[in-house]
Amino acid sequence: MAKITKVAKKRKAPSKFMAPLDVSKDLEVVIGKGPMPRTEVTKKLWAYIKRKKLQDTKNKRNINPDEALAKVFGSKKTIDMFKMTKLVSKHLS
């Protein structure tokens, strides 16, 4: 019978993606107080979009910002969800 040995797991440093970031005042209105990691920002942003029903009904890839979200995006125009992260990253430091 073979002897079972435990392999020590090498501990990795937390990724930059998970590092808590400060949130701007405009973004704070939408998702709450920071600091928080990007993953949490995205999760809370989508919760806000779904709760306020800001996702376009015909094209689910588009978001129709309300007043608070327009301040974050810099425009009241419809935003493609793939461009959203770029616009939100300006509000994280």
Rosetta blueprint (number, residue, H / E / L):
1 M L
2 A L
3 K L
4 I L
5 T L
6 K L
7 V L
8 A L
9 K L
10 K L
11 R L
12 K L
13 A L
14 P L
15 S L
16 K H
17 F H
18 M H
19 A L
20 P L
21 L E
22 D L
23 V E
24 S L
25 K H
26 D H
27 L H
28 E H
29 V H
30 V H
31 I H
32 G L
33 K L
34 G L
35 P L
36 M E
37 P L
38 R H
39 T H
40 E H
41 V H
42 T H
43 K H
44 K H
45 L H
46 W H
47 A H
48 Y H
49 I H
50 K H
51 R H
52 K L
53 K L
54 L L
55 Q E
56 D L
57 T L
58 K L
59 N L
60 K L
61 R L
62 N E
63 I E
64 N L
65 P L
66 D L
67 E H
68 A H
69 L H
70 A H
71 K H
72 V H
73 F H
74 G L
75 S L
76 K L
77 K L
78 T L
79 I E
80 D E
81 M H
82 F H
83 K H
84 M H
85 T H
86 K H
87 L H
88 V H
89 S H
90 K L
91 H L
92 L E
93 S L
